[in-house]
Amino acid sequence: MVMEHRKGTHHLRKGRVSEIGHYYLLTATTHDKIPVFTNPEAARIVLSSLQSLEEQGRICLEAAVVMPDHLHFVAGLSDGNLSVLMQSLKGYSARKINELLGRKGPLWQPQYHDHAIRKDEVLEEVTLYCLHNPVRAGLVQDFRDYPYWYCRWEV
């Protein structure tokens, strides 16, 4: 069976379409799912890296939670595309964390997961879903008790 490719499907086949002004729920996992972020300073480096991207005008960061072996965050794309953004976030944080921990080699898995937040989804609901990851993982009973999270608005 031969598949017909229509105009505009090239980016879909590549797996990524990102649009400035849209919001995304993004997830990145550590290489071999090593729980690097049980180290408090490593977790803070990731949060600080995200806040730096916002200060640079590249994202509008709504929320983030750094789990032991992965990161979830909700952000609006302000500049560029998701692939470049994630490459920048992972590269910078990996250099800082590897230096901190005296390690070499990859920190992050090369891929990441993105979910474009649709118009019928409520940004607040997606943000709360993101923040409740430590609760669903059984790490805390209230996400506010988890040490490695950020939210733009009061929750």
Contacts in CASP RR format, 6 or more apart in sequence:
PFRMAT RR
TARGET T0000
AUTHOR 0000-0000-0000
METHOD contacts of the structure
MODEL  1
MVMEHRKGTHHLRKGRVSEIGHYYLLTATTHDKIPVFTNPEAARIVLSSL
QSLEEQGRICLEAAVVMPDHLHFVAGLSDGNLSVLMQSLKGYSARKINEL
LGRKGPLWQPQYHDHAIRKDEVLEEVTLYCLHNPVRAGLVQDFRDYPYWY
CRWEV
5 13 0 8 1.000
11 17 0 8 1.000
16 81 0 8 1.000
16 82 0 8 1.000
16 83 0 8 1.000
16 114 0 8 1.000
17 116 0 8 1.000
18 24 0 8 1.000
18 77 0 8 1.000
18 80 0 8 1.000
18 81 0 8 1.000
18 82 0 8 1.000
18 83 0 8 1.000
18 114 0 8 1.000
19 77 0 8 1.000
19 116 0 8 1.000
20 77 0 8 1.000
20 78 0 8 1.000
20 79 0 8 1.000
20 80 0 8 1.000
21 76 0 8 1.000
21 77 0 8 1.000
21 78 0 8 1.000
22 76 0 8 1.000
22 77 0 8 1.000
22 116 0 8 1.000
22 117 0 8 1.000
23 60 0 8 1.000
23 62 0 8 1.000
23 74 0 8 1.000
23 75 0 8 1.000
23 76 0 8 1.000
23 77 0 8 1.000
23 116 0 8 1.000
23 117 0 8 1.000
23 123 0 8 1.000
23 126 0 8 1.000
24 74 0 8 1.000
24 75 0 8 1.000
24 76 0 8 1.000
24 77 0 8 1.000
24 82 0 8 1.000
24 114 0 8 1.000
24 115 0 8 1.000
24 116 0 8 1.000
24 117 0 8 1.000
25 72 0 8 1.000
25 73 0 8 1.000
25 74 0 8 1.000
25 114 0 8 1.000
25 115 0 8 1.000
25 117 0 8 1.000
25 126 0 8 1.000
25 129 0 8 1.000
25 130 0 8 1.000
26 71 0 8 1.000
26 72 0 8 1.000
26 73 0 8 1.000
26 74 0 8 1.000
26 75 0 8 1.000
26 82 0 8 1.000
26 86 0 8 1.000
26 112 0 8 1.000
26 113 0 8 1.000
26 114 0 8 1.000
26 115 0 8 1.000
27 70 0 8 1.000
27 71 0 8 1.000
27 72 0 8 1.000
27 112 0 8 1.000
27 113 0 8 1.000
27 114 0 8 1.000
28 70 0 8 1.000
28 71 0 8 1.000
28 86 0 8 1.000
28 89 0 8 1.000
28 90 0 8 1.000
28 108 0 8 1.000
28 109 0 8 1.000
28 112 0 8 1.000
28 113 0 8 1.000
29 69 0 8 1.000
29 70 0 8 1.000
29 71 0 8 1.000
29 108 0 8 1.000
29 109 0 8 1.000
29 112 0 8 1.000
30 36 0 8 1.000
30 37 0 8 1.000
30 69 0 8 1.000
30 70 0 8 1.000
30 107 0 8 1.000
30 108 0 8 1.000
30 109 0 8 1.000
31 105 0 8 1.000
31 106 0 8 1.000
31 107 0 8 1.000
31 108 0 8 1.000
31 109 0 8 1.000
33 69 0 8 1.000
33 70 0 8 1.000
34 69 0 8 1.000
35 68 0 8 1.000
35 69 0 8 1.000
36 42 0 8 1.000
36 68 0 8 1.000
36 69 0 8 1.000
36 97 0 8 1.000
36 101 0 8 1.000
36 107 0 8 1.000
37 43 0 8 1.000
37 46 0 8 1.000
37 66 0 8 1.000
37 67 0 8 1.000
37 68 0 8 1.000
37 69 0 8 1.000
37 71 0 8 1.000
37 148 0 8 1.000
38 68 0 8 1.000
39 100 0 8 1.000
39 101 0 8 1.000
40 147 0 8 1.000
40 148 0 8 1.000
41 100 0 8 1.000
42 97 0 8 1.000
42 100 0 8 1.000
42 101 0 8 1.000
43 66 0 8 1.000
43 147 0 8 1.000
43 148 0 8 1.000
44 148 0 8 1.000
45 93 0 8 1.000
45 96 0 8 1.000
45 97 0 8 1.000
45 100 0 8 1.000
46 64 0 8 1.000
46 66 0 8 1.000
46 71 0 8 1.000
46 93 0 8 1.000
46 97 0 8 1.000
46 148 0 8 1.000
47 64 0 8 1.000
47 66 0 8 1.000
47 148 0 8 1.000
47 150 0 8 1.000
49 89 0 8 1.000
49 92 0 8 1.000
49 93 0 8 1.000
49 96 0 8 1.000
50 59 0 8 1.000
50 61 0 8 1.000
50 64 0 8 1.000
50 73 0 8 1.000
50 75 0 8 1.000
50 89 0 8 1.000
50 150 0 8 1.000
51 61 0 8 1.000
51 150 0 8 1.000
52 92 0 8 1.000
53 59 0 8 1.000
53 61 0 8 1.000
53 85 0 8 1.000
53 88 0 8 1.000
53 89 0 8 1.000
54 60 0 8 1.000
54 61 0 8 1.000
54 75 0 8 1.000
57 78 0 8 1.000
57 79 0 8 1.000
58 77 0 8 1.000
58 78 0 8 1.000
58 79 0 8 1.000
58 80 0 8 1.000
58 85 0 8 1.000
58 88 0 8 1.000
59 75 0 8 1.000
59 76 0 8 1.000
59 77 0 8 1.000
59 78 0 8 1.000
59 79 0 8 1.000
59 85 0 8 1.000
60 75 0 8 1.000
60 76 0 8 1.000
60 78 0 8 1.000
61 73 0 8 1.000
61 74 0 8 1.000
61 75 0 8 1.000
61 76 0 8 1.000
61 150 0 8 1.000
61 152 0 8 1.000
62 73 0 8 1.000
62 74 0 8 1.000
62 75 0 8 1.000
62 76 0 8 1.000
62 123 0 8 1.000
62 127 0 8 1.000
62 151 0 8 1.000
62 152 0 8 1.000
62 153 0 8 1.000
63 73 0 8 1.000
63 74 0 8 1.000
63 127 0 8 1.000
63 130 0 8 1.000
63 131 0 8 1.000
63 149 0 8 1.000
63 150 0 8 1.000
63 151 0 8 1.000
63 152 0 8 1.000
64 71 0 8 1.000
64 72 0 8 1.000
64 73 0 8 1.000
64 74 0 8 1.000
64 130 0 8 1.000
64 149 0 8 1.000
64 150 0 8 1.000
65 71 0 8 1.000
65 72 0 8 1.000
65 73 0 8 1.000
65 130 0 8 1.000
65 131 0 8 1.000
65 133 0 8 1.000
65 134 0 8 1.000
65 143 0 8 1.000
65 146 0 8 1.000
65 148 0 8 1.000
65 149 0 8 1.000
65 150 0 8 1.000
66 148 0 8 1.000
66 149 0 8 1.000
67 133 0 8 1.000
67 134 0 8 1.000
67 137 0 8 1.000
67 139 0 8 1.000
67 148 0 8 1.000
68 139 0 8 1.000
72 130 0 8 1.000
72 133 0 8 1.000
73 130 0 8 1.000
74 117 0 8 1.000
74 123 0 8 1.000
74 126 0 8 1.000
74 127 0 8 1.000
74 130 0 8 1.000
77 85 0 8 1.000
82 114 0 8 1.000
86 112 0 8 1.000
90 107 0 8 1.000
90 108 0 8 1.000
90 112 0 8 1.000
91 107 0 8 1.000
91 108 0 8 1.000
93 107 0 8 1.000
93 108 0 8 1.000
94 106 0 8 1.000
94 107 0 8 1.000
94 108 0 8 1.000
97 107 0 8 1.000
98 104 0 8 1.000
98 105 0 8 1.000
98 107 0 8 1.000
115 126 0 8 1.000
117 123 0 8 1.000
117 126 0 8 1.000
127 151 0 8 1.000
128 155 0 8 1.000
131 143 0 8 1.000
131 149 0 8 1.000
131 151 0 8 1.000
131 155 0 8 1.000
132 143 0 8 1.000
133 143 0 8 1.000
134 140 0 8 1.000
134 143 0 8 1.000
134 146 0 8 1.000
134 149 0 8 1.000
135 141 0 8 1.000
135 142 0 8 1.000
135 143 0 8 1.000
139 146 0 8 1.000
140 146 0 8 1.000
143 149 0 8 1.000
144 155 0 8 1.000
END
